[in-house]
Amino acid sequence: MEERPGTRRPYARQSWPPARTPKTPEPAGEDPLPPSARWYGTPADPHPRRLPRWVVRSFTIAGSLAVGLSLIAGAVVVVLRAVSPEPAVQVVSDALAGVRLRLPEGWAQRPVAPVTAFTSAAADAAGGAMVMAMPGPPLGGGSPREAALKASELYGRLLLHGDTVSVAEDAAIAVGGATGHARAVVAQYKDVVNRPAYLRVIVVDRGPRTLLLVAIAQPDDARARAAIGHVIKGATVG
């Protein structure tokens, strides 16, 4: 049939319901993709990718080497500490006085005692504290306390020259297994130059003779007293 000019072609008849285009079947064994995948592409795999075996093996070897090296270094430090020699303890051996004095760190023996008649002396590096020893006279029926009182008065006048002197200690003492008596005094000065001084006298009964220990510290402080006490406590009477 010819189409006339100015006429409109009628709509083509369609069947109802319209024919459906068959869907492409999904591959067997795979889950169908969600609708978003058709627009945005296949979703990413939620499981992270595994590192190659050679990378994991390299990390394992490196970690083992680090642990081994740290253990070896620790063992070397322990061995070095074990074989390193301890600092030698200085000891003053006075055969005439019959005493051995163990000196604390920072102390050393004086080649010559600064006071006449003393047979040995030791002092700290700063020279502020000192301990001297000498054989004392026999008690002659007296007590170590009486001898200590006389000695403290004598050496207080010779060494301290204090404007005022007060007693800091007056008590029995044991030195190296022997009995004795200790008397300590503190000297004060009116001028501002001289600081307080400390004097401690110890008389040890050794039978026929005595042992006389005289300690002095200037300035008087807790550190100097502690060092003097350490020397006296560690003394050995023979």
Disulfide bonds with the S-S distance in Angstrom:
none
